Amino acid sequence: MRFNVFTQRRRRDEFHFSFSAQQPRKNLLISIILSGMWAICLETLFFVMLRSFEFERTKDFFNGEILLSILIIVLWSVLLYIIHLNKGIGHKLRPAIRAYALLFLIAHTMNWMYIMMQENMSLVLVNNWVYQRYGQYILSLLFIYMIYVFVYSLLGRIFLSVTITSLVLIIFGIVNHFKLIFRGDPFYPSDFIQITQMQSVIPMVMDYFSWWTIFLGIFGITLLVYLVMYIRKHIPVIKPNIITRIILICGSTFMVYAYSNYPTTFMSNVLQKYGVTFVAWNQNVNYADNGFVLGFVSNLDTTVIEKPEKYSKETMLQISNDIKKQYGNDVGKKEKSEKPNIIFFMSEAFWDPTKLMNLSFSEDPVPNLHHYIENFPGGQTVSPVFGGNTANTEFEALTSYSMSFLKQGSIPYQQAVTGQREIPSIASELKKHGYYTNAIHAYGRSFYKRDDVYNVLGIDNFNAEDTMQNVEVDGDYISDVSISKEIIEELNKRKQPTFIHAVTMQNHFPFNPGRFEEKQIEISGLTEEGSKAELETYTEGVRRSDEALKYLVEQIQELERPTILVFFGDHLPILGVNKAIYEEAGYIENEETLNERLAMSETPLLMYANFDLPNDNLGLVSPIYFSNLVFDYAGINKSPFYQFLSEMHKEIPVLKEELKVNKDGEEITNLTKKQKEMLEQYKMIQYDLLVGKQYSKDILFK
């Protein structure tokens, strides 16, 4: 009894001493940071607990802005008092345990920051997200924690490992945030392929930021570096023993592997148990529903296109021979005596801004385009991308393969095309008919690996900005008029028919006021002055592109050889932060309807010629069909593959992601037996030619 009394008294004295004025205090800044992190952790786990017991009303009660703010302040204050006043609580734990507990706290904070950025920095929205998707939150936290554990166990130094890991994860979060703002799609693992082109991408993006924003960014980074160096002085060196490190390295590696290869590991069942569903066809929804961490993990497999189950040499030969037998009736037919020049003119971010019906324009910015479309075949290109990834529209136009069958976020130019020695394209097809093939791009030749890709696609010569003869700048980039002059000069160089694929840069994002010295068109109807200035800048660029189109058409009319021009925009422009100008103008609301999804994909399409063409209304057309349409207008015999595409164009004019749409913009929901069969054949052929053994090439392209 006496022993118990003595023990209790000693413990009570120790407790009083811990909170007495005699106890050395923990550093105040460290205390503020740690207490804040613990407050976030406990508050978030509180909502996870409410979800476990399905206390919906309790959640709504505590998640009010005022009460939630009071709760956070009180919790933070209490934790600050305890941590700052009592230096000895944490030190009663073993150093290694303290280290891994700290890693958990940091991992939780990082996970919480990702959701905060996703939910527009609203704590109320974050708590709602955590409550509704607590499984995603816990699994994301575990994955981040395993990364911290792995790096710490590998390096054995807590400060160094936390600094390196946190820096990388913060950069990932920032890149994802701004990619969503500018491009409207999240950060994918496949984006690392473009890291070699960052010296070209960064100047484009930096133009969008004001000097004040750049100053704040530099100041924030400087402050963060100072804090890190200050904290470093108060972080003890804690090295777990070698056996513990080896065990944790193996364990964390196993868990990261299980996450990364979830379809074939036990994580598949875990994800299913927690209700995690990956939406592969809509990555914006995928990242929003599952969070950045799981969304990113779900795309770690960078395979461009999944291998079809039935893929084999026998299957491909059977499909190829069936198509040749059914659609190969053009092969060997007599062609026109004089083959026309063919020009693909892909105009950067070219779009008709007058489609913003709620706005008023002082004059038509694209009168020439409207005139030509009234008198020649025209319609709307349904681009596979928005705001960027120009190469994917180009890929569809040149190869006639659809992005719909590739994993979202893929860039086949960089991930697949150069893996083959040769891939059939309109260029290689025309070379069989005696054409010289040429590509022109008003920017660097290495961008999207075009220098290598064009060789694989059968293009004889490639002129980029370093070899172009006409390089006059209009705004920030080489003008469309310069590209037009370059095209005409190339056509005049030789007597044989020529195919030219031209890619412009004049209207590349961003559209900062002052880009052009003069603006001819005034726009009214927007409430924000910044939006008005940005849209007027873009519209001025489009007006100048329309003038360049007129110049090119007039020059084509003077050519002796028949010539066909296929003019189209690669994608819609980025207007405002997160498509704000489109929303402000009433053009879209949320892009959830078919009409709005198509509206954000449609760019002008014109097929002009200096000889008579039927005035066809092409309606909505995917770029995969450009080649077979051109062959028909040019009177060139089509190989079985392009005849097959002509028939598929009649059945399904538009393929975009999971959508199948007719030329009038109506979704094809119930596919016929013929349509299903053609799509399956097309998908098999695309896999075979793009990444497969190309069993079908010699049969389909004769």
SEBAVO-458666 format. One record per residue (C-alpha): residue number from 0; chain; x, y, z. Coordinates in steps of 0.5 Angstrom, whole numbers, plus 500, padded with zeros to 3 digits. Layout:
PT  seq  mol    u    v    w
PT  NUM    A    X    Y    Z
...
//
This chain:
PT  seq  mol    u    v    w
PT    0    A  500  500  500
PT    1    A  506  505  502
PT    2    A  509  503  495
PT    3    A  503  505  491
PT    4    A  502  511  495
PT    5    A  509  513  494
PT    6    A  509  511  486
PT    7    A  502  515  485
PT    8    A  506  521  489
PT    9    A  512  521  484
PT   10    A  508  520  478
PT   11    A  504  526  480
PT   12    A  510  530  482
PT   13    A  513  529  475
PT   14    A  506  531  472
PT   15    A  506  537  475
PT   16    A  513  539  474
PT   17    A  512  537  466
PT   18    A  507  543  466
PT   19    A  511  548  471
PT   20    A  515  554  470
PT   21    A  521  550  471
PT   22    A  520  545  465
PT   23    A  524  547  459
PT   24    A  520  549  454
PT   25    A  520  546  447
PT   26    A  521  552  441
PT   27    A  515  556  440
PT   28    A  515  555  432
PT   29    A  516  548  432
PT   30    A  511  547  437
PT   31    A  506  552  433
PT   32    A  508  547  427
PT   33    A  507  541  430
PT   34    A  500  543  434
PT   35    A  497  545  427
PT   36    A  499  539  424
PT   37    A  496  535  430
PT   38    A  490  539  430
PT   39    A  489  538  422
PT   40    A  490  530  423
PT   41    A  485  529  429
PT   42    A  480  534  426
PT   43    A  480  530  420
PT   44    A  480  523  423
PT   45    A  474  525  427
PT   46    A  470  526  421
PT   47    A  473  519  419
PT   48    A  470  516  425
PT   49    A  463  520  424
PT   50    A  463  516  417
PT   51    A  465  510  420
PT   52    A  459  510  425
PT   53    A  455  514  419
PT   54    A  453  520  424
PT   55    A  451  524  418
PT   56    A  447  529  422
PT   57    A  453  530  427
PT   58    A  458  531  421
PT   59    A  453  537  419
PT   60    A  453  540  426
PT   61    A  460  540  426
PT   62    A  462  542  419
PT   63    A  459  549  419
PT   64    A  464  554  418
PT   65    A  463  558  425
PT   66    A  463  552  429
PT   67    A  468  548  425
PT   68    A  473  555  426
PT   69    A  472  555  433
PT   70    A  473  547  434
PT   71    A  480  548  430
PT   72    A  482  554  434
PT   73    A  481  551  441
PT   74    A  484  544  439
PT   75    A  490  548  436
PT   76    A  491  552  442
PT   77    A  490  546  447
PT   78    A  495  542  443
PT   79    A  500  548  443
PT   80    A  499  549  450
PT   81    A  501  542  451
PT   82    A  506  541  446
PT   83    A  510  548  448
PT   84    A  509  547  455
PT   85    A  511  540  456
PT   86    A  517  538  452
PT   87    A  518  531  456
PT   88    A  512  528  453
PT   89    A  514  526  446
PT   90    A  521  524  449
PT   91    A  518  518  453
PT   92    A  518  514  447
PT   93    A  523  511  443
PT   94    A  527  515  438
PT   95    A  525  511  432
PT   96    A  518  511  434
PT   97    A  518  518  435
PT   98    A  521  519  428
PT   99    A  516  514  425
PT  100    A  510  518  428
PT  101    A  513  524  426
PT  102    A  513  521  419
PT  103    A  506  519  419
PT  104    A  504  526  422
PT  105    A  507  529  416
PT  106    A  504  524  411
PT  107    A  497  526  413
PT  108    A  499  533  412
PT  109    A  501  532  405
PT  110    A  495  528  404
PT  111    A  490  533  407
PT  112    A  494  539  403
PT  113    A  492  535  396
PT  114    A  485  535  398
PT  115    A  485  542  400
PT  116    A  488  544  393
PT  117    A  483  540  390
PT  118    A  477  543  394
PT  119    A  479  550  393
PT  120    A  482  551  399
PT  121    A  475  550  403
PT  122    A  476  546  410
PT  123    A  468  545  409
PT  124    A  469  542  403
PT  125    A  475  538  405
PT  126    A  471  535  411
PT  127    A  465  533  406
PT  128    A  470  529  401
PT  129    A  473  526  407
PT  130    A  467  524  410
PT  131    A  464  521  403
PT  132    A  470  518  401
PT  133    A  474  516  407
PT  134    A  476  510  404
PT  135    A  480  514  399
PT  136    A  483  518  404
PT  137    A  486  513  408
PT  138    A  489  509  403
PT  139    A  492  515  400
PT  140    A  495  517  407
PT  141    A  498  510  407
PT  142    A  501  510  400
PT  143    A  504  517  402
PT  144    A  506  514  409
PT  145    A  510  508  405
PT  146    A  514  513  401
PT  147    A  516  517  407
PT  148    A  518  510  411
PT  149    A  522  508  405
PT  150    A  526  514  404
PT  151    A  527  515  411
PT  152    A  529  507  412
PT  153    A  534  508  406
PT  154    A  537  514  408
PT  155    A  537  514  415
PT  156    A  536  521  416
PT  157    A  530  524  418
PT  158    A  531  531  416
PT  159    A  534  529  409
PT  160    A  529  524  408
PT  161    A  523  529  410
PT  162    A  526  534  406
PT  163    A  527  531  399
PT  164    A  520  527  400
PT  165    A  516  533  401
PT  166    A  519  537  396
PT  167    A  518  532  391
PT  168    A  510  531  393
PT  169    A  509  538  394
PT  170    A  512  539  386
PT  171    A  507  534  384
PT  172    A  501  537  388
PT  173    A  503  544  385
PT  174    A  504  541  378
PT  175    A  497  538  378
PT  176    A  494  544  381
PT  177    A  496  549  375
PT  178    A  495  543  370
PT  179    A  488  543  372
PT  180    A  487  550  371
PT  181    A  491  551  365
PT  182    A  489  545  361
PT  183    A  483  542  365
PT  184    A  486  535  366
PT  185    A  490  533  371
PT  186    A  498  531  372
PT  187    A  499  524  369
PT  188    A  505  519  370
PT  189    A  506  519  363
PT  190    A  507  527  363
PT  191    A  514  525  365
PT  192    A  516  524  358
PT  193    A  515  531  357
PT  194    A  520  533  362
PT  195    A  526  534  357
PT  196    A  522  540  353
PT  197    A  521  544  360
PT  198    A  525  549  357
PT  199    A  520  550  352
PT  200    A  514  549  356
PT  201    A  516  554  362
PT  202    A  517  560  358
PT  203    A  510  559  355
PT  204    A  506  558  362
PT  205    A  510  564  366
PT  206    A  508  569  361
PT  207    A  501  568  364
PT  208    A  503  570  371
PT  209    A  504  577  373
PT  210    A  510  580  376
PT  211    A  507  580  383
PT  212    A  505  573  383
PT  213    A  512  571  381
PT  214    A  515  576  387
PT  215    A  510  572  392
PT  216    A  512  565  389
PT  217    A  519  567  390
PT  218    A  518  570  397
PT  219    A  514  564  399
PT  220    A  520  559  397
PT  221    A  525  564  400
PT  222    A  521  563  407
PT  223    A  520  556  406
PT  224    A  527  555  405
PT  225    A  529  559  411
PT  226    A  524  555  416
PT  227    A  527  549  413
PT  228    A  534  551  415
PT  229    A  531  554  422
PT  230    A  527  547  424
PT  231    A  533  543  422
PT  232    A  537  546  428
PT  233    A  532  543  432
PT  234    A  531  536  429
PT  235    A  535  531  432
PT  236    A  539  525  428
PT  237    A  535  519  429
PT  238    A  538  513  426
PT  239    A  534  506  427
PT  240    A  538  500  427
PT  241    A  540  497  421
PT  242    A  535  491  422
PT  243    A  529  495  423
PT  244    A  531  499  416
PT  245    A  532  493  412
PT  246    A  525  490  414
PT  247    A  522  497  413
PT  248    A  525  498  406
PT  249    A  522  491  404
PT  250    A  515  492  407
PT  251    A  514  499  404
PT  252    A  517  497  398
PT  253    A  512  491  398
PT  254    A  506  496  399
PT  255    A  508  501  394
PT  256    A  509  495  389
PT  257    A  502  493  391
PT  258    A  499  500  390
PT  259    A  503  501  383
PT  260    A  500  494  381
PT  261    A  494  494  384
PT  262    A  490  490  378
PT  263    A  494  484  380
PT  264    A  496  484  387
PT  265    A  492  484  394
PT  266    A  490  491  393
PT  267    A  485  490  388
PT  268    A  481  487  393
PT  269    A  482  492  398
PT  270    A  480  498  393
PT  271    A  474  494  392
PT  272    A  472  493  399
PT  273    A  473  501  401
PT  274    A  469  502  395
PT  275    A  474  505  390
PT  276    A  472  505  383
PT  277    A  477  508  378
PT  278    A  474  512  372
PT  279    A  479  511  366
PT  280    A  475  514  361
PT  281    A  474  521  365
PT  282    A  480  522  369
PT  283    A  478  529  371
PT  284    A  472  525  375
PT  285    A  477  520  377
PT  286    A  482  524  380
PT  287    A  476  528  383
PT  288    A  473  522  386
PT  289    A  479  518  389
PT  290    A  484  524  390
PT  291    A  490  526  387
PT  292    A  494  520  390
PT  293    A  490  514  388
PT  294    A  488  518  381
PT  295    A  496  518  380
PT  296    A  497  511  382
PT  297    A  491  509  377
PT  298    A  495  511  371
PT  299    A  502  509  373
PT  300    A  501  503  368
PT  301    A  503  508  362
PT  302    A  501  502  357
PT  303    A  498  506  351
PT  304    A  493  501  349
PT  305    A  491  495  352
PT  306    A  493  488  348
PT  307    A  486  485  346
PT  308    A  485  478  348
PT  309    A  484  475  342
PT  310    A  490  479  339
PT  311    A  494  474  335
PT  312    A  497  473  328
PT  313    A  491  468  326
PT  314    A  486  473  328
PT  315    A  489  479  325
PT  316    A  490  476  318
PT  317    A  483  473  318
PT  318    A  481  481  320
PT  319    A  485  484  314
PT  320    A  483  479  309
PT  321    A  476  480  311
PT  322    A  477  487  310
PT  323    A  480  487  303
PT  324    A  475  482  301
PT  325    A  469  486  303
PT  326    A  472  493  302
PT  327    A  478  492  297
PT  328    A  474  494  290
PT  329    A  478  501  289
PT  330    A  485  497  289
PT  331    A  488  497  281
PT  332    A  482  502  279
PT  333    A  485  508  274
PT  334    A  486  514  278
PT  335    A  486  521  275
PT  336    A  492  523  270
PT  337    A  494  529  275
PT  338    A  495  528  282
PT  339    A  493  534  286
PT  340    A  498  537  292
PT  341    A  495  536  299
PT  342    A  496  540  304
PT  343    A  494  539  312
PT  344    A  494  546  315
PT  345    A  493  545  323
PT  346    A  492  551  326
PT  347    A  494  552  333
PT  348    A  488  553  338
PT  349    A  484  556  332
PT  350    A  477  556  333
PT  351    A  471  561  332
PT  352    A  470  566  338
PT  353    A  463  568  335
PT  354    A  460  561  337
PT  355    A  460  565  344
PT  356    A  453  567  342
PT  357    A  452  571  348
PT  358    A  457  576  346
PT  359    A  457  582  341
PT  360    A  463  583  336
PT  361    A  464  589  333
PT  362    A  466  585  326
PT  363    A  466  578  324
PT  364    A  473  576  326
PT  365    A  473  570  321
PT  366    A  470  572  315
PT  367    A  474  568  310
PT  368    A  473  562  313
PT  369    A  466  563  313
PT  370    A  466  564  306
PT  371    A  470  558  304
PT  372    A  466  554  308
PT  373    A  459  556  305
PT  374    A  462  554  298
PT  375    A  467  548  299
PT  376    A  466  542  304
PT  377    A  466  544  311
PT  378    A  464  542  318
PT  379    A  467  541  325
PT  380    A  473  537  327
PT  381    A  472  534  334
PT  382    A  478  534  337
PT  383    A  481  529  342
PT  384    A  484  534  346
PT  385    A  482  541  349
PT  386    A  487  547  350
PT  387    A  494  543  349
PT  388    A  497  536  347
PT  389    A  497  538  340
PT  390    A  500  532  338
PT  391    A  494  528  339
PT  392    A  490  531  334
PT  393    A  496  531  329
PT  394    A  496  523  331
PT  395    A  489  522  329
PT  396    A  490  526  323
PT  397    A  496  523  320
PT  398    A  495  516  322
PT  399    A  487  515  322
PT  400    A  488  512  329
PT  401    A  483  514  334
PT  402    A  485  516  341
PT  403    A  479  513  344
PT  404    A  482  507  344
PT  405    A  488  509  348
PT  406    A  489  510  355
PT  407    A  487  517  357
PT  408    A  493  522  358
PT  409    A  497  518  353
PT  410    A  501  522  348
PT  411    A  503  516  343
PT  412    A  508  521  339
PT  413    A  512  520  345
PT  414    A  510  513  348
PT  415    A  509  509  342
PT  416    A  510  511  335
PT  417    A  518  511  335
PT  418    A  517  504  338
PT  419    A  516  502  331
PT  420    A  520  502  325
PT  421    A  515  504  320
PT  422    A  507  506  322
PT  423    A  502  507  316
PT  424    A  500  514  315
PT  425    A  497  518  310
PT  426    A  504  520  308
PT  427    A  507  513  307
PT  428    A  500  512  303
PT  429    A  501  518  298
PT  430    A  509  516  297
PT  431    A  506  510  294
PT  432    A  502  514  289
PT  433    A  509  518  287
PT  434    A  508  524  292
PT  435    A  514  528  296
PT  436    A  512  528  303
PT  437    A  514  534  307
PT  438    A  512  537  314
PT  439    A  513  544  317
PT  440    A  512  546  324
PT  441    A  513  554  327
PT  442    A  517  551  333
PT  443    A  522  547  335
PT  444    A  523  540  332
PT  445    A  524  536  338
PT  446    A  517  538  341
PT  447    A  513  531  342
PT  448    A  519  528  338
PT  449    A  517  530  332
PT  450    A  523  529  328
PT  451    A  523  522  330
PT  452    A  516  521  329
PT  453    A  515  524  322
PT  454    A  521  519  320
PT  455    A  517  513  322
PT  456    A  510  516  319
PT  457    A  514  516  312
PT  458    A  515  524  311
PT  459    A  521  525  307
PT  460    A  523  532  310
PT  461    A  521  536  316
PT  462    A  522  544  316
PT  463    A  522  547  323
PT  464    A  523  554  326
PT  465    A  531  552  325
PT  466    A  530  551  318
PT  467    A  524  555  315
PT  468    A  526  561  310
PT  469    A  520  565  313
PT  470    A  520  566  320
PT  471    A  517  573  321
PT  472    A  514  573  328
PT  473    A  507  576  330
PT  474    A  505  577  337
PT  475    A  510  572  341
PT  476    A  511  566  335
PT  477    A  512  565  328
PT  478    A  506  568  324
PT  479    A  501  564  320
PT  480    A  503  568  314
PT  481    A  510  565  314
PT  482    A  507  558  315
PT  483    A  503  560  308
PT  484    A  509  563  305
PT  485    A  513  557  307
PT  486    A  508  552  304
PT  487    A  507  555  297
PT  488    A  515  556  296
PT  489    A  515  548  298
PT  490    A  510  547  293
PT  491    A  514  551  287
PT  492    A  520  547  289
PT  493    A  518  541  285
PT  494    A  514  538  279
PT  495    A  512  532  283
PT  496    A  505  532  287
PT  497    A  507  534  294
PT  498    A  504  532  301
PT  499    A  505  538  306
PT  500    A  503  537  313
PT  501    A  504  544  317
PT  502    A  503  546  324
PT  503    A  502  553  326
PT  504    A  504  557  333
PT  505    A  501  564  332
PT  506    A  495  563  337
PT  507    A  499  559  342
PT  508    A  497  560  349
PT  509    A  497  565  353
PT  510    A  493  571  351
PT  511    A  496  576  355
PT  512    A  494  584  353
PT  513    A  499  587  349
PT  514    A  501  581  345
PT  515    A  499  585  339
PT  516    A  500  592  338
PT  517    A  493  593  335
PT  518    A  487  590  336
PT  519    A  481  591  331
PT  520    A  475  588  334
PT  521    A  472  590  340
PT  522    A  468  585  344
PT  523    A  462  586  349
PT  524    A  458  582  354
PT  525    A  463  580  359
PT  526    A  463  583  366
PT  527    A  470  582  368
PT  528    A  475  587  364
PT  529    A  481  581  365
PT  530    A  476  576  361
PT  531    A  475  582  356
PT  532    A  482  583  355
PT  533    A  484  576  354
PT  534    A  479  574  349
PT  535    A  480  580  345
PT  536    A  487  578  344
PT  537    A  485  571  342
PT  538    A  480  574  337
PT  539    A  485  579  334
PT  540    A  490  573  333
PT  541    A  484  569  330
PT  542    A  483  575  325
PT  543    A  490  575  323
PT  544    A  490  567  322
PT  545    A  484  568  318
PT  546    A  487  573  314
PT  547    A  493  568  313
PT  548    A  488  563  310
PT  549    A  486  568  305
PT  550    A  493  569  303
PT  551    A  494  562  302
PT  552    A  488  560  298
PT  553    A  489  566  294
PT  554    A  496  563  293
PT  555    A  493  556  291
PT  556    A  489  559  286
PT  557    A  495  561  282
PT  558    A  498  554  282
PT  559    A  498  550  276
PT  560    A  497  543  279
PT  561    A  491  542  282
PT  562    A  491  543  290
PT  563    A  487  541  296
PT  564    A  487  544  303
PT  565    A  485  541  309
PT  566    A  485  547  314
PT  567    A  483  545  321
PT  568    A  484  547  329
PT  569    A  487  543  333
PT  570    A  483  544  339
PT  571    A  480  550  343
PT  572    A  484  555  346
PT  573    A  485  556  354
PT  574    A  481  562  356
PT  575    A  481  564  363
PT  576    A  483  560  369
PT  577    A  479  553  369
PT  578    A  475  555  363
PT  579    A  473  561  366
PT  580    A  471  565  360
PT  581    A  467  560  357
PT  582    A  463  560  363
PT  583    A  462  567  364
PT  584    A  460  568  357
PT  585    A  455  562  358
PT  586    A  458  557  353
PT  587    A  458  552  358
PT  588    A  456  550  365
PT  589    A  459  544  367
PT  590    A  461  540  361
PT  591    A  457  534  363
PT  592    A  452  534  358
PT  593    A  453  531  351
PT  594    A  452  538  347
PT  595    A  457  541  352
PT  596    A  462  536  351
PT  597    A  462  537  344
PT  598    A  462  544  344
PT  599    A  469  544  348
PT  600    A  471  540  342
PT  601    A  469  542  336
PT  602    A  474  547  331
PT  603    A  473  549  324
PT  604    A  474  544  318
PT  605    A  475  546  311
PT  606    A  477  542  305
PT  607    A  478  547  300
PT  608    A  481  546  292
PT  609    A  483  550  286
PT  610    A  478  546  282
PT  611    A  471  544  283
PT  612    A  469  540  289
PT  613    A  462  538  291
PT  614    A  459  543  297
PT  615    A  459  538  302
PT  616    A  456  539  309
PT  617    A  461  534  313
PT  618    A  458  536  320
PT  619    A  462  533  325
PT  620    A  468  529  323
PT  621    A  473  526  327
PT  622    A  480  527  325
PT  623    A  481  520  323
PT  624    A  477  520  317
PT  625    A  481  526  314
PT  626    A  485  522  310
PT  627    A  479  518  306
PT  628    A  475  524  305
PT  629    A  481  527  302
PT  630    A  483  521  297
PT  631    A  476  521  295
PT  632    A  476  529  293
PT  633    A  483  528  290
PT  634    A  481  522  286
PT  635    A  486  517  289
PT  636    A  485  510  290
PT  637    A  484  508  297
PT  638    A  488  502  300
PT  639    A  483  497  304
PT  640    A  484  500  310
PT  641    A  482  507  308
PT  642    A  476  504  304
PT  643    A  474  501  311
PT  644    A  475  507  314
PT  645    A  470  510  309
PT  646    A  465  505  311
PT  647    A  466  506  318
PT  648    A  465  514  317
PT  649    A  458  513  315
PT  650    A  457  509  321
PT  651    A  460  513  326
PT  652    A  463  519  324
PT  653    A  465  521  331
PT  654    A  469  517  336
PT  655    A  471  521  342
PT  656    A  473  518  349
PT  657    A  467  513  350
PT  658    A  463  517  346
PT  659    A  460  515  339
PT  660    A  456  521  335
PT  661    A  453  522  328
PT  662    A  455  528  324
PT  663    A  449  532  327
PT  664    A  452  531  334
PT  665    A  447  526  336
PT  666    A  450  520  341
PT  667    A  449  513  338
PT  668    A  447  509  344
PT  669    A  445  503  341
PT  670    A  450  500  336
PT  671    A  448  496  331
PT  672    A  452  489  330
PT  673    A  455  492  324
PT  674    A  458  498  328
PT  675    A  460  493  334
PT  676    A  464  489  329
PT  677    A  467  495  325
PT  678    A  469  498  332
PT  679    A  472  491  334
PT  680    A  476  490  328
PT  681    A  478  498  328
PT  682    A  481  497  335
PT  683    A  485  490  333
PT  684    A  488  494  327
PT  685    A  490  500  331
PT  686    A  493  495  336
PT  687    A  497  491  331
PT  688    A  500  497  327
PT  689    A  501  502  333
PT  690    A  505  497  338
PT  691    A  503  490  335
PT  692    A  507  486  330
PT  693    A  504  489  324
PT  694    A  501  483  321
PT  695    A  496  486  318
PT  696    A  500  492  314
PT  697    A  502  488  308
PT  698    A  494  486  307
PT  699    A  491  493  309
PT  700    A  496  498  305
PT  701    A  497  495  298
//
